Amino acid sequence: MEFNVKIVGVGGQGVITLGRMLSEAGIYAGHNVVMSEIHGLAQRGGSVSVNVRFGELISPIPEAGSIDVVLGLEPLEALRNLGHVRDGILYIIGLEKMVPVTLSVKGMEYPDTGKILSEISSRNTLIPVDPDSFITMTSDRKMINSVVAGVFCGSDIFDIQKEDFQLAIKTMFPEKTVARNIEYFEKGFDFAREYMKKYNIVVD
């Protein structure tokens, strides 16, 4: 069996950390995991993407059309990848806008977020994640990746349990931030369960 997750965002959002979180949790769950990173202009707010692959694999790069889930920490970056994945998959998208360097350099305006989400949801299953609903402290904004990890786990789209993610968080993060990251993860998990029940969303 093969399962592929693509994580996208801009530099500074914790895209690579989220990739490591999924990878570590997958290992704890007993899966073979391969992770690859594309940094781009990460240090200047440029595009960053990570592929996390589960299964008996050789290549770290998934074939075109084989992505099963997109985790977008930034809406426009999620949209930019729409043409590189097949339709009918799950998109989990953090709604915090961070203007990519490609737009600011060219003096282009950021598209309307509602239109971005509408275009994605017209072809896929979408779970939008509003950071303001979970995180109020400015110092905790980067922990949105733990929220998104919780939403991924709570969607039940792949066989990685809460306990596996909790172990990954305890392994990866400094002791002083472990409790908060687990708290945000569990908030994301509960949100996914409630959202999917409310909108009658079922993922395969």
C-alpha positions as CSV (number, residue, x, y, z in Angstrom):
1,M,0.0,0.0,0.0
2,E,1.2,3.5,-0.8
3,F,-0.1,6.8,0.7
4,N,1.3,10.3,-0.2
5,V,1.0,13.6,1.6
6,K,2.1,16.9,0.1
7,I,2.7,19.8,2.6
8,V,3.0,23.3,1.2
9,G,3.4,26.8,2.6
10,V,6.0,29.6,2.7
11,G,9.2,29.9,4.6
12,G,8.8,30.4,8.3
13,Q,5.5,28.6,8.7
14,G,6.8,25.3,9.9
15,V,6.2,23.3,6.7
16,I,9.3,21.1,7.2
17,T,8.5,20.7,10.9
18,L,5.0,19.4,10.0
19,G,6.6,17.0,7.5
20,R,8.9,15.7,10.3
21,M,5.9,15.4,12.6
22,L,4.0,13.2,10.1
23,S,7.1,11.2,9.4
24,E,7.9,10.5,13.0
25,A,4.3,9.7,13.8
26,G,4.2,7.3,10.9
27,I,7.3,5.5,12.1
28,Y,5.7,5.1,15.6
29,A,2.6,3.7,13.8
30,G,4.8,1.1,12.2
31,H,4.9,2.5,8.6
32,N,7.8,2.8,6.3
33,V,8.3,6.5,5.7
34,V,10.2,8.6,3.1
35,M,10.3,12.4,3.3
36,S,11.7,14.8,0.8
37,E,11.9,18.6,1.0
38,I,11.9,21.5,-1.6
39,H,13.0,24.6,0.2
40,G,12.9,27.2,-2.6
41,L,13.3,30.7,-1.2
42,A,12.4,29.6,2.3
43,Q,14.4,32.2,4.2
44,R,12.7,35.0,2.2
45,G,9.0,33.9,2.4
46,G,9.3,31.8,-0.7
47,S,7.5,28.5,-1.5
48,V,8.3,25.5,0.6
49,S,7.0,22.0,0.0
50,V,7.5,18.6,1.6
51,N,6.4,15.2,0.4
52,V,5.8,12.5,3.0
53,R,5.3,9.0,1.5
54,F,4.1,5.9,3.4
55,G,4.6,2.4,2.1
56,E,7.3,0.2,0.6
57,L,8.8,2.8,-1.6
58,I,12.1,3.5,-3.4
59,S,11.8,7.1,-4.6
60,P,11.2,10.0,-2.3
61,I,9.3,11.8,-5.0
62,P,5.7,10.7,-5.7
63,E,4.5,10.2,-9.2
64,A,2.2,12.8,-10.8
65,G,-1.4,12.2,-9.7
66,S,-0.5,10.0,-6.7
67,I,-1.0,12.6,-3.9
68,D,-3.7,11.6,-1.5
69,V,-3.8,14.6,0.8
70,V,-2.6,18.2,0.6
71,L,-1.8,20.0,3.8
72,G,-1.6,23.7,3.0
73,L,-0.3,26.1,5.7
74,E,-1.0,29.0,3.3
75,P,-4.1,29.3,1.1
76,L,-2.4,30.6,-2.1
77,E,0.4,28.0,-1.9
78,A,-2.3,25.3,-1.6
79,L,-4.0,26.7,-4.8
80,R,-0.7,26.9,-6.6
81,N,-0.4,23.1,-6.2
82,L,-3.9,22.4,-7.5
83,G,-2.7,21.6,-11.0
84,H,0.0,19.2,-9.8
85,V,-2.4,16.8,-8.0
86,R,-5.4,14.8,-9.0
87,D,-8.9,15.9,-8.2
88,G,-11.1,14.3,-5.5
89,I,-8.5,14.3,-2.7
90,L,-8.5,15.9,0.8
91,Y,-7.2,19.4,1.3
92,I,-6.6,20.7,4.8
93,I,-5.8,24.4,4.6
94,G,-4.6,26.9,7.2
95,L,-6.3,30.2,6.4
96,E,-3.5,32.6,7.6
97,K,-2.4,34.7,4.6
98,M,1.3,35.2,4.1
99,V,2.1,37.0,0.9
100,P,4.6,34.9,-1.0
101,V,7.7,36.7,-2.2
102,T,6.8,36.0,-5.8
103,L,3.7,38.2,-5.4
104,S,5.4,41.0,-3.5
105,V,8.3,41.2,-5.9
106,K,6.0,41.5,-8.9
107,G,3.7,44.0,-7.1
108,M,0.7,41.7,-7.5
109,E,-2.3,41.6,-5.2
110,Y,-3.2,38.6,-3.1
111,P,-6.4,36.9,-4.5
112,D,-9.6,36.8,-2.5
113,T,-9.3,33.9,0.0
114,G,-12.9,32.9,-0.5
115,K,-12.3,32.5,-4.2
116,I,-9.2,30.4,-3.5
117,L,-11.2,28.0,-1.2
118,S,-14.1,27.9,-3.6
119,E,-11.8,26.8,-6.5
120,I,-10.2,24.1,-4.4
121,S,-13.4,22.8,-2.9
122,S,-15.1,22.6,-6.3
123,R,-12.7,19.7,-7.1
124,N,-11.8,18.3,-3.8
125,T,-12.9,17.7,-0.2
126,L,-11.8,20.7,1.9
127,I,-11.3,21.3,5.6
128,P,-10.4,24.9,6.3
129,V,-8.5,25.7,9.5
130,D,-8.7,29.2,10.9
131,P,-5.7,29.9,13.2
132,D,-7.7,32.5,15.1
133,S,-10.1,29.8,16.2
134,F,-7.3,28.0,18.0
135,I,-4.4,30.3,18.7
136,T,-4.6,33.7,20.4
137,M,-1.0,34.1,21.6
138,T,1.3,35.7,19.0
139,S,4.2,33.6,20.3
140,D,2.2,30.4,19.5
141,R,1.3,31.2,15.8
142,K,3.8,28.8,14.4
143,M,2.1,26.0,16.3
144,I,-0.6,26.0,13.6
145,N,1.3,23.0,12.2
146,S,0.4,21.0,15.3
147,V,-3.3,22.0,14.8
148,V,-3.1,20.9,11.1
149,A,-1.5,17.6,12.2
150,G,-4.4,17.1,14.6
151,V,-6.9,17.8,11.8
152,F,-5.1,15.2,9.6
153,C,-5.2,12.6,12.3
154,G,-8.8,13.4,13.2
155,S,-9.9,13.0,9.6
156,D,-9.1,9.3,9.8
157,I,-7.8,9.3,6.3
158,F,-4.7,7.3,7.2
159,D,-3.7,4.8,9.9
160,I,-1.8,7.0,12.3
161,Q,-3.3,7.3,15.8
162,K,-3.3,10.2,18.3
163,E,-0.8,8.4,20.5
164,D,1.7,8.2,17.6
165,F,1.5,12.0,17.0
166,Q,1.9,12.6,20.7
167,L,5.0,10.5,20.8
168,A,6.4,12.4,17.8
169,I,5.7,15.8,19.4
170,K,7.4,14.7,22.6
171,T,10.4,13.6,20.6
172,M,10.7,16.6,18.4
173,F,9.9,19.7,20.5
174,P,11.7,21.3,23.4
175,E,10.2,20.1,26.7
176,K,8.8,23.6,27.5
177,T,6.7,23.6,24.3
178,V,5.6,19.9,24.3
179,A,2.4,20.4,26.4
180,R,1.2,23.4,24.2
181,N,1.9,21.6,21.0
182,I,-0.1,18.5,22.2
183,E,-2.9,20.8,23.3
184,Y,-3.1,22.4,19.8
185,F,-2.8,19.0,18.2
186,E,-5.8,17.7,20.2
187,K,-7.8,20.9,19.4
188,G,-7.2,20.2,15.7
189,F,-8.2,16.5,16.2
190,D,-11.5,17.5,17.9
191,F,-12.2,20.2,15.3
192,A,-11.8,17.6,12.4
193,R,-14.2,15.2,14.0
194,E,-16.8,17.9,14.7
195,Y,-16.4,19.5,11.2
196,M,-16.7,16.3,9.3
197,K,-19.8,15.3,11.3
198,K,-21.4,18.7,10.8
199,Y,-20.9,18.6,7.0
200,N,-21.2,14.9,6.6
201,I,-17.7,14.5,5.2
202,V,-16.4,10.9,4.6
203,V,-12.9,10.3,3.4
204,D,-11.7,7.1,1.8
